Amino acid sequence: MSYREGRFWQPDVTVATVVVHDGKLLMVEEHAQGRLVFNQPAGHLEPDESLLEAARRETLEETGWEVELTAFVGAYQWKAETGRHYLRFAFAAEPVRHLPDRPLDDGIVQAVWLTPAELHAQSDRHRSPLVWQVVQDFLSGRRSPLSTLQQIA
């Protein structure tokens, strides 16, 4: 157990999906810290939820797309300028069905499909350095079976 400043320390556990169709990435344009930024469909793990369930749920809530997870891309640890620590689990996914009438989460402006070059050109608008690192790892072929992650009941 780790303690910091006399209290229990716990990182924010998040999930993210890299959804690709016709060479384009499904991205979220959202408001964060007073800016309009790009991120993968991503969000926090909820109690009693598996990482896989969280990735599918967050993608649907933020984009209106149901997806099939195909691989585990990687785990990423990052400390934001705010001092918060994040542990992100990133997944590759394929789009299955779009529900265009589904309302998107608060703060989400829109879901957009961008080529990797278009996303890279907007690097000053990435929500965090995790955005491009996850895409770069995905594009380089980094994949592990989903069975790499196990939820123990």
C-alpha positions as CSV (number, residue, x, y, z in Angstrom):
1,M,0.0,0.0,0.0
2,S,1.3,3.4,-0.9
3,Y,0.7,6.6,1.0
4,R,1.2,10.1,-0.1
5,E,0.8,13.2,2.1
6,G,-0.9,11.0,4.8
7,R,-3.6,9.6,2.5
8,F,-4.2,6.6,0.4
9,W,-3.0,7.2,-3.2
10,Q,-4.9,5.6,-6.1
11,P,-4.5,6.4,-9.9
12,D,-7.4,7.0,-12.2
13,V,-8.0,3.8,-14.1
14,T,-9.2,4.5,-17.6
15,V,-9.9,2.6,-20.8
16,A,-9.6,3.8,-24.4
17,T,-10.4,2.2,-27.8
18,V,-8.7,2.6,-31.2
19,V,-11.5,2.1,-33.7
20,V,-10.4,1.9,-37.3
21,H,-12.6,1.8,-40.5
22,D,-11.4,2.5,-44.0
23,G,-8.0,3.8,-42.7
24,K,-9.6,6.3,-40.4
25,L,-9.7,6.5,-36.6
26,L,-12.8,7.1,-34.6
27,M,-12.0,10.1,-32.4
28,V,-14.0,12.2,-29.9
29,E,-13.9,16.0,-30.0
30,E,-14.7,17.1,-26.4
31,H,-14.4,20.0,-24.0
32,A,-11.7,19.4,-21.3
33,Q,-9.9,21.9,-19.1
34,G,-11.4,24.8,-21.0
35,R,-10.2,23.6,-24.4
36,L,-11.7,21.7,-27.3
37,V,-9.6,18.6,-27.6
38,F,-9.3,15.2,-29.4
39,N,-9.2,11.9,-27.6
40,Q,-10.0,8.3,-28.3
41,P,-13.3,7.1,-27.0
42,A,-12.2,6.8,-23.4
43,G,-13.3,7.0,-19.8
44,H,-13.1,5.7,-16.3
45,L,-13.5,2.1,-15.1
46,E,-16.6,1.8,-13.0
47,P,-17.1,-0.5,-9.9
48,D,-17.8,-4.1,-10.7
49,E,-17.1,-3.6,-14.4
50,S,-14.4,-5.4,-16.4
51,L,-11.9,-3.5,-18.5
52,L,-13.5,-5.0,-21.6
53,E,-17.0,-3.9,-20.6
54,A,-15.8,-0.4,-19.8
55,A,-14.1,0.0,-23.2
56,R,-17.3,-1.1,-25.0
57,R,-19.5,1.1,-22.8
58,E,-17.3,4.2,-23.1
59,T,-17.1,3.9,-26.9
60,L,-20.9,3.6,-27.2
61,E,-21.5,6.5,-24.7
62,E,-19.1,8.9,-26.4
63,T,-19.5,8.0,-30.1
64,G,-22.8,6.2,-30.6
65,W,-20.9,3.2,-32.0
66,E,-21.1,-0.4,-30.8
67,V,-17.8,-2.0,-31.3
68,E,-16.1,-5.4,-31.1
69,L,-12.9,-5.4,-29.2
70,T,-10.2,-7.3,-31.2
71,A,-7.0,-6.9,-29.2
72,F,-5.3,-5.3,-26.2
73,V,-2.9,-2.5,-27.4
74,G,-1.2,-1.7,-24.1
75,A,-1.2,-0.2,-20.6
76,Y,0.0,3.3,-20.1
77,Q,0.9,5.3,-17.0
78,W,0.9,9.1,-17.1
79,K,1.0,11.9,-14.6
80,A,-0.9,15.0,-15.7
81,E,0.2,18.6,-15.0
82,T,-2.6,18.6,-12.4
83,G,-0.8,16.0,-10.4
84,R,-3.4,13.3,-11.2
85,H,-2.0,9.9,-12.1
86,Y,-3.7,7.8,-14.9
87,L,-3.4,4.2,-15.7
88,R,-4.9,3.7,-19.2
89,F,-5.8,0.3,-20.8
90,A,-6.1,0.7,-24.5
91,F,-7.9,-1.7,-26.9
92,A,-8.2,-2.1,-30.7
93,A,-11.8,-2.4,-31.9
94,E,-13.8,-2.7,-35.1
95,P,-17.1,-0.8,-35.6
96,V,-20.2,-3.0,-35.5
97,R,-23.2,-0.7,-35.6
98,H,-23.8,3.1,-35.4
99,L,-26.7,4.4,-33.3
100,P,-26.9,8.0,-34.7
101,D,-29.8,9.1,-32.5
102,R,-28.1,8.1,-29.3
103,P,-27.2,11.2,-27.2
104,L,-23.5,11.5,-26.5
105,D,-22.0,12.0,-23.0
106,D,-21.8,15.5,-21.6
107,G,-18.9,17.4,-22.8
108,I,-18.7,15.5,-26.1
109,V,-19.1,17.8,-29.1
110,Q,-18.9,15.1,-31.8
111,A,-17.4,11.8,-32.9
112,V,-15.3,12.2,-36.0
113,W,-13.3,9.9,-38.3
114,L,-9.7,11.2,-38.9
115,T,-6.8,9.7,-40.8
116,P,-3.7,9.2,-38.7
117,A,-2.1,12.1,-40.5
118,E,-5.1,14.4,-39.7
119,L,-4.9,13.4,-36.1
120,H,-1.1,13.9,-35.9
121,A,-1.5,17.3,-37.5
122,Q,-3.8,18.3,-34.6
123,S,-1.3,17.2,-31.9
124,D,-1.7,20.6,-30.1
125,R,-5.3,19.6,-29.5
126,H,-4.7,16.1,-28.1
127,R,-6.2,15.8,-24.7
128,S,-3.0,14.2,-23.4
129,P,0.2,12.6,-24.8
130,L,-1.6,9.2,-24.3
131,V,-3.7,9.9,-27.4
132,W,-0.9,9.8,-30.0
133,Q,1.2,7.2,-28.1
134,V,-1.7,4.7,-28.2
135,V,-2.3,5.4,-31.9
136,Q,1.4,5.1,-32.7
137,D,1.6,1.8,-30.9
138,F,-1.5,0.5,-32.7
139,L,-0.2,1.6,-36.1
140,S,3.2,-0.1,-35.4
141,G,1.3,-3.4,-34.9
142,R,1.3,-3.6,-31.2
143,R,-1.4,-6.1,-30.2
144,S,-1.9,-8.7,-27.6
145,P,-4.8,-11.1,-27.2
146,L,-7.7,-9.9,-25.1
147,S,-7.1,-13.0,-23.0
148,T,-4.0,-11.2,-21.7
149,L,-6.3,-9.4,-19.3
150,Q,-8.3,-11.5,-16.8
151,Q,-11.0,-10.5,-14.4
152,I,-10.9,-12.7,-11.3
153,A,-14.3,-13.1,-9.6
